[in-house]
Amino acid sequence: MSTSSQSASWQLLRAVPAFAHLDTERLTWLAQQMRWSSLDKGQEVKEPFCDARVHVILSGQLQVLCTNVQGKELLLGELLPGQMFGNILLCASIPPGMSLVAAESTLLVVMDKVSTQEWLVTDVSAVLGILNNVTNLLWQLVNRVVEMGTLNVRSRLHMRLLALAQRQGIRNNQVVLAPSPTQASLAAYLGTSREEVAREMSRLVRLGLLQRQGRNIALINVDGLIALAEAQ
């Protein structure tokens, strides 16, 4: 991870929902309290929950992973621009084996414990912003639990592809997922094997719903995939 005292402009903070209400003077102050950090794809955030620091994602994407003692990975979800993470209340119940890894080039800002507390004490809207962030993450996790408990692997894969398509932006019933998820990352997200993912992806190709374009995956009939998902 490369860092600098302020290698990005404070204007980038305005795109963060928790900061959007702040005036220029306050945003400038916040930027001065923050450490700006960049991660290359595949790099891990070092000790993300060791103290009361707050991390804010400005661009890119982080994957939240949990690895058990046997080395099996489960992808819990992603953190996207505008979202925050940290351990403000110094909760001691964080499960072992958790890590945050950049899925692509990612820019973060990090605020230490003292600056975080000063910011929260003087800005009620910031507290509400953090509560909203936590609530959204909680419901995302609830949805993950419901999917894992009620859908088979095939259906979970369809739902995952559709969610990625909506995030990317669907046009004319098609979308190219770029960068595309690997079979390994899909398996980690679905809690299954890479082989099972590969079999279902091949089936979607045969059905004319999916097409491989180099390293990318193209959904060439999104409505068809929706109909398939709803029929199961």
C-alpha positions, 0 to 999 in steps of 0.5 A: 500500500502506498500512502501520502499525507494528501495525495488526492483532492478534498473534493473527492470527499464530497461524493461520500454520502456521510460528507455530502452536507459539509461545507468547503471549510469542513471538508478541507479540515477533514482532508487534512486529518486523513491519510490517503492510501491506494491499493493495487488489485489483490492487495490487502488492507493491513489490520483494518479492525485493530483500532478505532480508525475509520476507512472510507472508500473513494474509488474501487472495490474491496472484497470482504473475505473470511478464511477458516483454519482449513484454508477455505475462503468465503466471500462475504460481500463487497464494499463499494465507493462511499462505504466505510469500515472500521472498528469505532467501538472497538468490538472484540467479537470480530471473527478470526480470519477476516480480511479485506482485499482490493478487487481492483485499484482502490483509493481509501482515506483513513482517519485515526481515532482522535480525529474520528471522535472529534468529527463525530462529536461535532457533526450529528449528520456524520453519526447518522451517515455512519448508522445508515452505512452500517444499516445498509451493510447489515441488510446486505448480510441478511440478504446473503444469509437468506440466499444461502439458506433458501436457494440452491447453488444454481439459483444463487449463481443466477442471482449473483450474475444479475446483481453484478449486471445491475451494478454494471448497467444493462443496455439492450438486454445485455451487459459485459461484466468487466472486470468479470468475476473469476470462477474461484471468486464466484465459488467463494461467494456462493459457498461452493466449489469452482467445479460446480460454478464451471458446470453451471456457467457452461450450461448458461452458455449452451442456453444462449444466456451467457458468452465468454469474451476473452477474460470477460463474461457477457450476459447476452440475454438478461431477460432470459436469465431473469426468467430462468431465475424466477422459474426455479 
